[in-house]
Amino acid sequence: MLQDLSPLSELISVGWILKIINNQLLQELLGLQNIDHSSVNDLCIYENPNLSVCAIDFVCEYIFSNGGDIEVYNNAPGCNRSEDLEDACDIIPSVSELKSGIDFLVSPNPCSGFVNLEYTTNNVGILIFDLMDISGVKIKSKTIKHTEPGIHEIEIDLSDLLTGIYFCVLRTNKGIQTKKIIKLN
């Protein structure tokens, strides 16, 4: 009957089997992000009807490098099948994060409505903001022209989006920076 896994954020090793089963209110697995994937031999995530955010670092590393067993079913969309997780995790390492003279923060993250995107740029010129869903489809886009380097802020309304994982991508002529955004109800 877990609702929030954040108290487990200091957990780094499991030992053998990790089961997350039958938690009616659980929406995301963020408290498990620090677990060493090699400390888990079997991972079971099922019967969590509101669980839609499973593609955290630990789970993605487990899927792609551990070779252990994974059972995923009867959760919310985005975390309902092992293929959902593989697709979600596949986006994360494929995004090119080149140093571009931009550094940015997204807060609050996870969020439920608006998020603030605060970034610092050392360049003048055009900055393109794209919000992409887990499958790489562009949801929102905005082009911003900067006449001065410095600290800037954009407020983004996510209240119209479904619960899940999104990617905020900032592009300049020097490169790309990407951050993952988790949208809760």
N, C-alpha and C positions, 0 to 999 in steps of 0.2 A: 504493500500500500504506500509506496514511496511517492512523494510529490516533487522533491527537489534533491538532486544529488550533489549540490555544491558543498555540503559538509564533508564530502569524500575527496575534495580537491587535493588533499595532501597524500592520498593513497597512491603509491608508486608500484606496488607489486600485489598480485592476487594469489599466485601459487599454482592453480590448475584450471578450475572451471569458474566462469563468471556468468551468472544467470540473472537476467532482468526480466521478470515474468509477472504478469497480472497486476500492473500498477495503473489503476484507472485514471489517475490525475497527472502522471508523469508526462512532460512534453518534450524534454530534451535530456541529453546525456552529459552536459558540460562538466559536471563534477568529476568525471572519469578521465579527463583529458591528460592527466599526468601519469597514467598507468603505463608501465613498460609493457609493450605488446608481447614481448617474448615470455612474460610471466603468466600468460594465459594460453591454455591448450585448447579449450572449448569455450565458445562464446554463444550464448543463447539470449535472444532478444525477441520475445513474443508475448502476445495477449496484453499489450499496452495500447489501448485504443486512441489515446491522445498523443502518443510519442511520434513526432514527425522529424525531429532533428537527431540523427544518429551519426552523421558523417563528421565526427570529431577526429582529431589527430590520432588518438589511440586506436579507434576502430579502423580508420583508414590504413594505418601502419599494420594492424593485425591482418587485414584482408590481403594487402599486397606483399607482405614479407613473412608472415608467420607460417602460413600453410596449414593452420589448424582448422578445426571444424567450426562452422558458423550456422546457426539456425535463426532465421529472421522471418516472422510472419505475424499476421493479425495485429499490426500496429497501424498508425495513421499513414497516409500517403507520404512518401519521402523516406520512410523507414519500414516499409511493409514487405520488402523482398530483398534478398541478398543482391539482386541485380540493381535495385534502387541505390543501395549503398555503394556498389562498385561504380555506378554512373556518377554519383555525387562525389565520391572520393577521387575519381579520375580527373575531374575538373581542377581540383586543387593543385596537383603538381604540374599540370600542363600550362598554367597561367604564368607567363613570363613576367618576372618582377625585376626589371632592370632599374638601377639607380637613375633617377631622372631629374634630380634637383627638386623633388617633391617628397615630403614626408607628411603623412596624414593620420588622423585618429578618427574613429567613428564612435560616438557615444550618444545615448547608452547602447550597449551591445551585450546581451540581447535587448531587443526593444519591442514595443507593441504599437507604436504610432509614429511619431516623428523621431528622426535621428539627426544629430549635428555632425557634419563633416568638417573638421578643422584641419587645414593644411597650410604648410609653409612652402613657398616656392622661392627659389633664388633667381628665377627667370622672369622675363616679361614675355607676353605673347598669349597664345591660345592654349587653354586647358579644356579637355573634353571629359565630362563625367558620364559614365554609363553605369546603369544598374542592370545586372543580368541575373536570370534565374538559374537554378541548378543545372539545367540542360544547356545553358549558354545562350538563351534567347534574351535579347535586349528588351528590358521592360520600360526603362526610362532613360532619357539622355538629355544632356544640357551642355552647351558650349559657352565658355566663359573667357572673356578677354581681360588679361591683366596688363595694366600699364606700369605697375610697380611690383617689385618683389616684396615678400613679407608674409604675414599671417593672414589667412582668409578663412571664411566660414560659409558653409551652405547648409540650409535646413532642408531635409528631405522627408516628404510625407510618405510613409509606408503603410498607413492605416487601411488603404484599399487593397493591400496584398494579402495573400493567404499565409498562414503559418508555414515557415520553412527556412531554408538557407538561400541567401542571395549573395552576389558578389558586387562590390563597389569597385569600379575600375576608373582610375584617373590616368589620362594620357596627355603627354606633351610631345613636342618634336624630339625630345631627348629620351623618351622611354615610357614605361608603364609601371604603375604601382597598383596593387590589388589588395583589398581587405574583404574578409568574409563577414557578412551581417546575418544575424539570426533573428528572425521575426517570430515573436510569440503572439498569442491571441491578444 
